[in-house]
Amino acid sequence: MAELTVQSANINGIAPTFANADASGDTFTNYGNSLLHVDNQDAADKQVTIASNPCNFGEVHNLVISVPAGETRIIGKFNRQRFNDDAMKVNISYDDVTSLSVAVIKY
């Protein structure tokens, strides 16, 4: 599992640095003001799953986002209570990482 660097947006704009999605998943530190950018340059759709904590009724409601072939999705913001693990990390998994890159931007 790889730790993604959280990049800071600013008034002048940034050119985000994307990392290849890790087959064993990725994490990032979440303070509640981050967005996950997913760029799928493959010919097949991809599923991105954001792990969640159990709700008040004990059920887990993971967030599953489909990223169509050749498209980009911006996902977030991530509620800390729902998505942070004990280390303040959001945990991401992918059904396939071929030609899939990711970046985390905080605002």
Residue pairs with C-beta under 8 A, 6 or more apart in sequence:
1 22
1 24
1 25
1 26
1 27
1 91
2 19
2 22
2 24
2 25
2 26
2 27
3 26
3 27
3 28
3 89
4 19
4 26
4 27
4 28
4 102
4 103
4 104
5 17
5 19
5 28
5 104
6 28
6 29
6 34
6 104
6 105
6 106
7 14
7 16
7 17
7 103
7 104
7 105
7 106
8 14
8 105
8 106
9 105
9 106
9 107
14 105
16 37
16 103
16 105
17 103
18 37
18 39
18 101
18 102
18 103
19 26
19 101
19 102
19 103
20 97
20 100
20 101
21 38
21 92
21 94
21 97
21 100
21 101
21 102
22 97
23 94
23 97
25 91
25 92
25 93
25 94
26 91
26 92
26 102
27 89
27 90
27 91
27 92
28 34
28 36
28 89
28 90
28 92
28 104
29 88
29 89
30 78
30 80
30 83
30 84
30 88
30 89
30 90
31 80
31 88
31 106
32 77
32 78
32 79
32 80
33 77
33 106
33 107
34 76
34 77
34 78
34 90
34 104
34 105
34 106
34 107
35 74
35 75
35 76
35 77
35 104
35 105
35 106
35 107
36 48
36 50
36 74
36 75
36 76
36 78
36 90
36 92
36 102
36 103
36 104
37 72
37 73
37 74
37 75
37 102
37 103
37 104
37 105
38 46
38 48
38 65
38 67
38 72
38 73
38 74
38 75
38 100
38 101
38 102
39 72
39 100
39 101
39 102
39 103
40 46
40 67
40 68
40 69
40 70
40 71
40 72
40 73
40 99
40 100
41 70
41 99
41 100
41 101
42 69
42 70
42 96
42 98
42 99
42 100
43 69
43 70
44 69
44 96
44 98
45 66
45 67
45 68
45 69
46 66
46 67
46 94
46 95
46 96
46 100
47 64
47 65
47 66
47 67
47 94
47 95
48 64
48 65
48 66
48 67
48 73
48 75
48 92
48 93
48 94
49 62
49 63
49 64
49 65
49 92
49 93
49 94
49 95
50 62
50 63
50 64
50 65
50 75
50 78
50 83
50 90
50 91
50 92
51 60
51 62
51 83
51 85
51 90
51 91
51 92
51 93
52 60
52 61
52 62
52 63
52 82
52 83
53 60
53 81
53 82
53 83
53 84
53 85
54 60
55 61
55 82
61 82
63 75
63 83
65 73
65 75
67 73
67 100
78 84
78 90
80 88
83 90
84 90
85 91
92 102
94 100
